Amino acid sequence: MSSLERAMSSVPDLELGICFLLAGSEEFKVKEGSTTYYPVSLYNSKYKRIKRAFFSATSDETETGRYLEVINDFEPDIIHIFGSEQAFGLVQGRTQIPVVIHIQGILIPYLNAMFAPGTNALDYFRHLGLRSGITRLKDLSVFAHNARREEKILRLCRYFMGRTEWDNTVARYYAPHSQYFYCSEMLRSIFYEAAPWSKPSNSILQLATTISGTDYKGFDLILKTARLLQGIEGLRFEWKVFGIMDFPFWERKLKTRPDEVGLQLMGVASPEALVAHLQKSDMFIHPSYIDNSPNSVCEAQYLGVPVISTNVGGISSLITDGESGLLVPANDPFALVGKIMKIAGDHDLAIRIGERARTVAIARHDPDRIVAQNLAAYNSIFEANRK
C-alpha cells in the first residue's frame, strides 16, 4: 500500500486522504503535500484492546463513527477501502459517497480452511494446555465475528477491486449485482530494484518460505514435507522459513522439532535480507490452505525464483502449472516432495519456470499499469455517480 501511495500521490489533480488505525496518536489529521493522513487512535491501552476483543459489536460502531468523522472532514469523491477484514467497510451503509473495496484476504473462506484435516481448536488444549487453549478459542471467536461482519460488508458493496478469478467469484456470490474492476498490487520497492534470480550453485538444496503463525498458512505441511525429504538417501537440504520464530502447537502435535528436519525459522526479515536469501535459494515454497494472491509468491516470481505452491484460493491466477510455477494439492506432502525433487533435478526446468514467472510478474506488477487500473476504476465509479 505504501508503494501504491507513492505512485498515486504523483498523479495530477488527485488528492488523497488516508485513514488508518494508529495507537497513541493525538492528532486528528496531518497534511503532507497533496495527501492528508488521518491516524485514528482508539486502542492505545491494554484495557481498550481487551474491551475491543470482548465487545466487538460496540467497537465496530465506535470505529464506524470515527471513520465517518474523517469522511465528513475530507469530503472525498470516492472512498477506496483496502480489505474487507476490518470495520472500515461498514461506512457503506452510512454515506452516499461511493465506496470501492479492494479485496485482500477474505475471512469467510479463511475460516472454513482454518485447520488442517484431523485437527480443531480443542487440540490446542491437548498440546499447549488450558491457558493457550482458551486464548486460541477467544482468537477464533474474534475471527468468526470479523467474518460475519465481513459478510455484511460484502453484501453492501457495489464496487470491488480484485486480481484473481477466486476473489471475483466470492465477490459475485455476496454481491451479484456489483461491478468488479481488475487491479493488481504494487510490490515493495526493493523487489523492483533487485537483480533477477540466477540459479545458484548450491552444494546443499536451499528452500525458502514466508508464512505467518496462523494455522491455515500450512506450517504443518512444511514439517511433514521436511520429514519426508529427510528420508531421501543422499539429499542434503536447508529450508529457511521467514515470518515466524516458532510454532509450538504444530511442533508438539506432529512431535517434530524444526531443527530436527532441516528447518531454520528465521523470524521476520527485513526486505533487504529477504531478497538476499531468495536470490540464494533454489526455489520458493508456498504451503497455505487458503490464500488470495499472497505477496510472498508475487515477490518470488518477480525475482524469477521458481515457485511451488498449493493450488488454493486465487493462486491459479498467479501460477500456470508447469509454466510460471508448479501447483500441488493442499495438505499433500508427498506431492510437494515430488515437485521439489523435480525442480531440484532439472536445471533447465528451474530456469524456464523462473524466467516465465518473472516475465508474467513484471507485467502484472508494473507500477504505471497499476496506477492506470486504479484511475480507470475511479473514473468509472465517479462518472456513474455524478449528479
C-alpha positions in Angstrom: 0.0 0.0 0.0 2.8 2.4 0.7 4.3 1.8 -2.8 0.9 2.5 -4.3 0.5 5.6 -2.2 3.8 7.0 -3.5 2.8 6.3 -7.1 -0.7 7.7 -6.8 0.4 10.8 -5.0 2.2 12.0 -8.1 -0.9 11.9 -10.2 -2.1 15.4 -11.2 -5.5 16.5 -9.8 -5.7 13.6 -7.4 -5.9 14.4 -3.7 -5.5 11.5 -1.2 -6.9 11.2 2.3 -5.6 8.2 4.1 -7.3 6.9 7.2 -5.8 4.2 9.4 -5.7 2.9 12.9 -2.7 4.1 14.9 -2.5 3.6 18.7 -1.2 6.6 20.7 -1.8 9.2 18.0 -3.1 12.5 19.3 -3.6 14.3 16.0 -6.8 14.2 14.0 -5.1 14.8 10.7 -1.7 15.6 9.2 -1.3 17.1 5.7 1.8 16.5 3.7 1.7 17.7 0.1 -1.4 16.6 -1.6 -2.0 13.8 1.0 -3.9 14.2 4.2 -3.3 11.5 6.9 -6.0 10.6 9.4 -4.5 8.4 12.2 -7.4 7.0 14.2 -6.3 6.2 17.8 -8.8 4.1 19.7 -6.9 1.2 21.2 -3.9 2.8 22.9 -4.2 0.8 26.1 -4.3 -2.9 27.1 -7.7 -2.4 28.7 -9.1 -0.9 25.4 -7.7 -3.7 23.4 -9.2 -6.3 25.7 -12.5 -4.5 25.6 -12.4 -4.4 21.8 -11.9 -8.2 21.8 -14.8 -8.9 24.1 -17.3 -6.3 22.8 -16.7 -6.5 19.1 -20.1 -5.1 18.0 -19.7 -2.0 20.2 -16.2 -1.5 18.9 -17.5 -1.7 15.3 -20.0 1.1 15.9 -17.3 3.2 17.6 -14.9 2.8 14.7 -17.5 3.5 12.1 -18.4 6.7 13.9 -14.7 7.8 13.8 -14.4 6.9 10.1 -17.5 9.0 9.3 -15.8 12.0 11.1 -12.9 11.6 8.7 -15.2 11.3 5.7 -17.1 14.4 6.7 -13.8 16.3 7.1 -12.1 15.2 3.9 -15.3 15.1 1.7 -14.0 12.6 -0.8 -15.5 11.8 -4.2 -14.7 8.1 -3.8 -13.9 6.0 -0.7 -11.3 3.3 -1.5 -11.1 0.7 1.2 -8.3 -1.8 1.3 -9.6 -5.1 2.6 -12.9 -6.3 3.9 -11.4 -7.8 7.1 -11.9 -4.7 9.3 -14.8 -2.4 10.1 -13.9 0.3 7.5 -16.4 -1.2 5.0 -19.3 -0.6 7.4 -19.4 3.1 6.3 -21.1 1.9 3.2 -24.4 1.9 5.0 -23.9 5.4 6.4 -22.8 7.5 3.5 -23.9 8.3 -0.1 -20.3 8.6 -1.3 -19.5 5.6 -3.5 -17.2 3.0 -1.9 -15.0 0.6 -3.7 -13.5 -2.3 -1.7 -10.1 -3.6 -2.8 -10.2 -7.3 -1.9 -7.2 -8.6 0.1 -7.8 -11.8 2.0 -11.3 -12.9 2.6 -12.1 -14.1 6.1 -15.2 -16.2 5.4 -13.4 -18.9 3.3 -10.3 -18.5 5.5 -12.4 -19.5 8.5 -13.6 -22.5 6.5 -10.0 -23.6 5.9 -8.6 -22.6 9.3 -7.4 -26.1 10.4 -5.6 -28.9 8.7 -7.7 -32.1 8.3 -7.9 -34.0 11.5 -7.4 -31.0 13.8 -9.5 -28.4 15.5 -9.3 -25.7 18.2 -9.6 -28.2 21.0 -6.2 -29.7 20.0 -4.7 -26.5 21.5 -5.8 -27.6 25.0 -4.3 -31.0 24.4 -0.9 -29.9 23.2 -0.4 -26.4 24.8 -2.5 -26.5 28.0 -5.6 -24.7 29.4 -4.3 -21.1 29.0 -3.2 -21.4 25.4 -6.4 -23.3 24.6 -8.6 -20.6 26.0 -6.6 -17.9 24.1 -7.0 -19.8 20.9 -10.7 -20.2 21.3 -11.0 -16.5 22.0 -9.0 -15.7 18.9 -11.3 -17.9 16.9 -14.3 -16.1 18.3 -13.0 -12.8 17.2 -12.1 -14.2 13.8 -15.6 -15.6 13.5 -17.1 -12.2 14.4 -14.9 -10.4 11.9 -16.0 -13.0 9.2 -19.7 -12.3 10.0 -19.1 -8.5 9.8 -17.2 -9.1 6.5 -20.2 -10.9 5.0 -22.3 -7.8 5.8 -19.7 -5.5 4.2 -19.5 -7.7 1.1 -23.3 -7.8 0.7 -23.4 -4.0 0.9 -20.7 -3.4 -1.7 -21.5 -2.0 -5.1 -17.9 -1.8 -6.4 -14.9 -4.2 -6.0 -11.3 -4.2 -7.0 -9.6 -7.6 -7.2 -7.0 -9.5 -9.0 -7.9 -13.2 -9.1 -10.7 -15.3 -10.5 -11.3 -16.6 -7.0 -11.8 -13.2 -5.3 -14.1 -12.2 -8.2 -16.1 -15.4 -7.6 -16.5 -14.7 -3.9 -17.4 -11.0 -4.6 -20.1 -12.1 -7.1 -21.5 -14.6 -4.7 -22.2 -12.0 -1.9 -22.9 -9.0 -4.2 -24.2 -10.4 -7.6 -25.1 -7.0 -9.0 -21.8 -5.3 -8.0 -19.2 -4.1 -10.5 -15.7 -5.7 -10.4 -12.5 -4.0 -11.6 -9.3 -5.9 -12.1 -6.4 -4.2 -10.3 -3.1 -5.7 -9.5 -1.0 -4.8 -6.4 2.2 -2.9 -6.1 5.2 -4.7 -4.6 7.7 -3.4 -2.1 10.1 -1.1 -3.9 13.2 -3.2 -3.3 11.8 -6.0 -5.4 11.5 -3.6 -8.4 15.1 -2.6 -7.8 16.7 -6.1 -7.1 18.7 -8.1 -9.6 16.8 -11.1 -11.1 17.4 -14.6 -9.7 20.2 -16.6 -11.3 20.2 -20.3 -10.5 22.8 -20.7 -7.7 25.4 -23.4 -7.5 24.4 -24.7 -4.0 26.0 -27.8 -2.6 23.0 -28.1 -0.3 19.5 -27.7 -1.7 18.1 -24.3 -0.5 14.4 -23.9 0.0 12.6 -20.7 1.2 9.1 -20.0 2.5 7.4 -16.9 4.0 4.4 -17.5 6.3 2.7 -16.2 9.4 1.8 -18.0 12.6 -1.7 -18.9 11.6 -2.9 -22.5 11.1 -4.2 -22.0 7.6 -0.7 -20.9 6.4 0.4 -24.5 6.3 3.3 -24.9 8.7 2.2 -28.4 9.3 2.7 -29.2 5.6 6.2 -27.8 5.9 7.0 -30.1 8.8 5.5 -33.2 7.1 7.3 -32.4 3.9 10.7 -31.8 5.5 10.4 -35.1 7.4 9.8 -36.9 4.1 12.7 -35.1 2.4 15.0 -36.4 5.2 14.1 -39.9 4.1 15.6 -39.4 0.7 19.0 -41.0 0.6 21.8 -38.6 -0.2 19.7 -35.5 -0.2 21.0 -32.6 1.8 18.8 -29.5 2.2 18.1 -26.4 4.3 14.7 -24.9 4.4 14.5 -21.3 5.7 11.1 -20.2 6.9 10.6 -16.5 7.3 7.9 -14.8 9.3 7.9 -17.0 12.4 10.4 -17.9 15.2 8.4 -21.0 16.4 5.1 -22.7 16.2 4.8 -24.8 19.4 1.4 -26.2 18.6 2.4 -28.0 15.4 5.8 -29.0 16.8 4.1 -30.8 19.6 1.2 -32.2 17.7 3.5 -33.7 15.0 6.2 -34.5 17.5 8.8 -32.8 15.3 11.2 -30.0 16.1 12.1 -27.8 13.1 15.9 -28.2 13.6 15.5 -32.0 13.5 14.2 -31.9 9.9 16.4 -29.3 8.3 14.2 -26.2 9.0 15.5 -22.9 10.1 12.8 -20.5 11.5 14.2 -17.0 10.6 11.5 -14.7 12.1 10.5 -11.5 10.4 13.2 -10.5 7.9 13.9 -7.0 6.5 13.0 -6.7 2.8 16.8 -6.5 2.0 17.5 -9.7 3.9 14.6 -11.5 2.3 15.7 -10.5 -1.2 19.2 -11.7 -0.5 18.0 -15.1 0.8 15.6 -15.6 -2.1 18.3 -14.9 -4.6 20.4 -17.7 -3.0 17.5 -20.2 -2.9 16.8 -22.9 -5.3 13.1 -22.5 -5.1 10.3 -20.9 -3.1 7.6 -23.0 -1.4 4.1 -21.7 -0.5 2.2 -24.2 1.6 -1.0 -22.4 2.5 -4.5 -24.0 2.9 -6.2 -20.8 1.6 -4.9 -17.5 0.0 -6.0 -14.9 -2.5 -2.8 -13.5 -4.1 0.0 -13.7 -1.5 2.6 -11.0 -1.9 5.3 -13.6 -1.0 4.5 -15.6 -4.1 4.3 -12.5 -6.3 7.7 -11.2 -4.9 9.4 -14.5 -5.5 8.0 -14.6 -9.0 9.1 -11.1 -9.7 12.7 -12.0 -8.8 12.4 -15.1 -11.1 12.7 -17.7 -8.3 10.9 -21.0 -9.2 7.7 -21.3 -7.1 5.9 -24.3 -5.9 2.5 -23.6 -4.3 -0.6 -25.3 -3.1 -3.4 -24.8 -5.5 -5.8 -22.9 -3.3 -7.9 -19.7 -3.5 -6.6 -17.3 -6.1 -3.2 -19.0 -6.6 -4.1 -20.4 -10.0 -4.5 -16.8 -11.2 -0.8 -16.2 -10.3 0.6 -19.5 -11.4 0.0 -21.5 -14.6 1.1 -25.0 -13.6 4.2 -26.2 -15.4 4.8 -22.8 -16.9 5.1 -20.0 -14.3 5.3 -22.3 -11.3 4.2 -25.7 -10.1 1.0 -26.4 -8.2 0.2 -29.2 -5.7 -2.9 -30.1 -3.7 -3.2 -28.7 -0.2 -2.1 -31.0 2.6 -0.2 -33.3 0.3 3.4 -33.6 1.4 4.1 -36.4 -1.0 3.1 -34.4 -4.0 5.1 -31.4 -2.6 8.2 -33.6 -2.2 7.8 -34.8 -5.8 7.7 -31.3 -7.1 10.6 -30.2 -5.0 12.7 -33.0 -6.4 11.5 -32.3 -9.9 12.8 -28.7 -9.7 16.0 -29.8 -7.9 16.8 -32.4 -10.5 16.0 -30.4 -13.7 18.3 -27.4 -14.1 16.6 -26.3 -17.4 13.1 -26.6 -15.9 14.0 -24.4 -12.9 15.4 -21.7 -15.2 12.5 -21.9 -17.6 9.9 -21.6 -14.9 11.7 -18.8 -13.1 12.1 -16.8 -16.3 8.5 -17.3 -17.3 7.3 -16.3 -13.8 9.4 -13.2 -13.9 8.0 -12.2 -17.3 4.4 -12.6 -16.0 5.1 -10.8 -12.7 6.8 -7.8 -14.3 3.7 -7.2 -16.5 1.3 -8.0 -13.6 3.0 -5.6 -11.1 4.0 -2.8 -13.5 3.6 0.4 -11.5 2.4 2.5 -14.4 -0.2 -0.1 -15.3 -1.4 -0.4 -11.7 -1.8 3.4 -11.4 -3.8 3.3 -14.7 -6.0 0.5 -13.4 -6.8 2.4 -10.2 -7.6 5.6 -12.1 -9.8 3.8 -14.6 -11.8 2.3 -11.7 -12.0 5.7 -10.0 -13.2 7.5 -13.2 -15.8 4.8 -14.0 -17.2 5.0 -10.4 -17.1 8.8 -10.4 -18.9 9.1 -13.7 -21.6 6.5 -12.7 -22.3 8.6 -9.6 -22.3 12.1 -10.9 -25.4 14.1 -10.1 
